[in-house]
Amino acid sequence: MTKFICIVCPKGCHLEVDENNNYAVTGHDCVRGVEYGQTELKNPTRVITSTVKITGALHRRCPVKTAQPIPKGLISDAMRLLDSVELTASVKIGQVVVEDICGTGVAFVATRSM
């Protein structure tokens, strides 16, 4: 039995997930808690927010994030990938900055127009 706090909504339900009973989830107040609890044990994912270098803009860094969550085990590799990215202004919000993060098919996108 694994215990943790659900982060899907502000309630912060105290979940218990039983790996030996088909990942049965208890302690949730909504269906999203069940899905989160099972996913967190089977294949945890996270959305990454960061910045990349940009030239020709008012600021020296452009904020970016993953368009979808990626596997938690790939976070370090994804962050290293961002070290090599340098944009040139102008950049539009939602613009793809990196096409395919570590073979996941998920992109980094700009979260601010610059």
Contacts in CASP RR format, 6 or more apart in sequence:
PFRMAT RR
TARGET T0000
AUTHOR 0000-0000-0000
METHOD contacts of the structure
MODEL  1
MTKFICIVCPKGCHLEVDENNNYAVTGHDCVRGVEYGQTELKNPTRVITS
TVKITGALHRRCPVKTAQPIPKGLISDAMRLLDSVELTASVKIGQVVVED
ICGTGVAFVATRSM
1 16 0 8 1.000
1 17 0 8 1.000
1 18 0 8 1.000
1 19 0 8 1.000
2 16 0 8 1.000
2 17 0 8 1.000
2 19 0 8 1.000
2 41 0 8 1.000
3 14 0 8 1.000
3 15 0 8 1.000
3 16 0 8 1.000
3 17 0 8 1.000
4 14 0 8 1.000
4 15 0 8 1.000
4 17 0 8 1.000
4 37 0 8 1.000
4 40 0 8 1.000
5 12 0 8 1.000
5 13 0 8 1.000
5 14 0 8 1.000
5 15 0 8 1.000
6 12 0 8 1.000
6 13 0 8 1.000
6 14 0 8 1.000
6 15 0 8 1.000
6 28 0 8 1.000
6 32 0 8 1.000
6 33 0 8 1.000
6 36 0 8 1.000
6 37 0 8 1.000
7 36 0 8 1.000
8 30 0 8 1.000
8 32 0 8 1.000
8 33 0 8 1.000
8 36 0 8 1.000
9 30 0 8 1.000
9 32 0 8 1.000
11 29 0 8 1.000
13 27 0 8 1.000
13 28 0 8 1.000
13 29 0 8 1.000
13 33 0 8 1.000
14 27 0 8 1.000
15 25 0 8 1.000
15 26 0 8 1.000
15 27 0 8 1.000
15 28 0 8 1.000
15 33 0 8 1.000
15 36 0 8 1.000
15 37 0 8 1.000
16 25 0 8 1.000
16 26 0 8 1.000
16 27 0 8 1.000
17 23 0 8 1.000
17 24 0 8 1.000
17 25 0 8 1.000
17 37 0 8 1.000
17 38 0 8 1.000
17 40 0 8 1.000
17 41 0 8 1.000
18 24 0 8 1.000
18 25 0 8 1.000
18 26 0 8 1.000
19 41 0 8 1.000
23 37 0 8 1.000
23 38 0 8 1.000
23 41 0 8 1.000
23 42 0 8 1.000
25 33 0 8 1.000
25 34 0 8 1.000
25 37 0 8 1.000
25 38 0 8 1.000
28 34 0 8 1.000
28 37 0 8 1.000
39 45 0 8 1.000
43 71 0 8 1.000
44 71 0 8 1.000
44 72 0 8 1.000
44 73 0 8 1.000
45 69 0 8 1.000
45 70 0 8 1.000
45 71 0 8 1.000
45 72 0 8 1.000
46 69 0 8 1.000
46 70 0 8 1.000
46 72 0 8 1.000
46 75 0 8 1.000
47 65 0 8 1.000
47 66 0 8 1.000
47 68 0 8 1.000
47 69 0 8 1.000
47 70 0 8 1.000
48 65 0 8 1.000
48 66 0 8 1.000
48 70 0 8 1.000
48 75 0 8 1.000
48 78 0 8 1.000
48 79 0 8 1.000
48 108 0 8 1.000
49 63 0 8 1.000
49 64 0 8 1.000
49 65 0 8 1.000
49 111 0 8 1.000
50 63 0 8 1.000
50 64 0 8 1.000
50 65 0 8 1.000
50 79 0 8 1.000
50 82 0 8 1.000
51 61 0 8 1.000
51 62 0 8 1.000
51 63 0 8 1.000
51 64 0 8 1.000
51 82 0 8 1.000
52 61 0 8 1.000
52 62 0 8 1.000
52 64 0 8 1.000
52 82 0 8 1.000
52 85 0 8 1.000
52 86 0 8 1.000
52 87 0 8 1.000
52 97 0 8 1.000
52 108 0 8 1.000
53 60 0 8 1.000
53 61 0 8 1.000
53 62 0 8 1.000
53 85 0 8 1.000
53 86 0 8 1.000
53 87 0 8 1.000
54 60 0 8 1.000
54 61 0 8 1.000
54 62 0 8 1.000
54 86 0 8 1.000
54 87 0 8 1.000
54 88 0 8 1.000
54 89 0 8 1.000
54 91 0 8 1.000
54 114 0 8 1.000
55 86 0 8 1.000
55 87 0 8 1.000
55 88 0 8 1.000
55 89 0 8 1.000
56 88 0 8 1.000
56 89 0 8 1.000
57 89 0 8 1.000
57 90 0 8 1.000
57 91 0 8 1.000
57 114 0 8 1.000
58 114 0 8 1.000
59 114 0 8 1.000
62 87 0 8 1.000
62 91 0 8 1.000
62 97 0 8 1.000
62 110 0 8 1.000
62 112 0 8 1.000
62 114 0 8 1.000
63 110 0 8 1.000
63 111 0 8 1.000
63 112 0 8 1.000
64 82 0 8 1.000
64 97 0 8 1.000
64 108 0 8 1.000
64 109 0 8 1.000
64 110 0 8 1.000
64 111 0 8 1.000
65 108 0 8 1.000
65 109 0 8 1.000
65 111 0 8 1.000
66 78 0 8 1.000
66 101 0 8 1.000
66 106 0 8 1.000
66 107 0 8 1.000
66 108 0 8 1.000
66 109 0 8 1.000
67 106 0 8 1.000
67 107 0 8 1.000
67 108 0 8 1.000
67 109 0 8 1.000
68 106 0 8 1.000
69 106 0 8 1.000
70 78 0 8 1.000
70 101 0 8 1.000
70 102 0 8 1.000
70 104 0 8 1.000
70 106 0 8 1.000
71 104 0 8 1.000
74 101 0 8 1.000
74 102 0 8 1.000
74 104 0 8 1.000
77 102 0 8 1.000
78 101 0 8 1.000
78 102 0 8 1.000
78 108 0 8 1.000
81 98 0 8 1.000
81 101 0 8 1.000
81 102 0 8 1.000
82 98 0 8 1.000
82 108 0 8 1.000
85 97 0 8 1.000
85 98 0 8 1.000
85 108 0 8 1.000
87 97 0 8 1.000
87 110 0 8 1.000
87 114 0 8 1.000
89 114 0 8 1.000
90 113 0 8 1.000
90 114 0 8 1.000
91 97 0 8 1.000
91 110 0 8 1.000
91 112 0 8 1.000
91 113 0 8 1.000
91 114 0 8 1.000
92 110 0 8 1.000
92 113 0 8 1.000
93 110 0 8 1.000
93 111 0 8 1.000
93 112 0 8 1.000
93 113 0 8 1.000
94 109 0 8 1.000
94 110 0 8 1.000
94 111 0 8 1.000
95 109 0 8 1.000
95 110 0 8 1.000
96 107 0 8 1.000
96 108 0 8 1.000
96 109 0 8 1.000
97 107 0 8 1.000
97 108 0 8 1.000
97 109 0 8 1.000
97 110 0 8 1.000
98 107 0 8 1.000
98 108 0 8 1.000
99 105 0 8 1.000
99 107 0 8 1.000
100 106 0 8 1.000
100 107 0 8 1.000
101 107 0 8 1.000
101 108 0 8 1.000
END
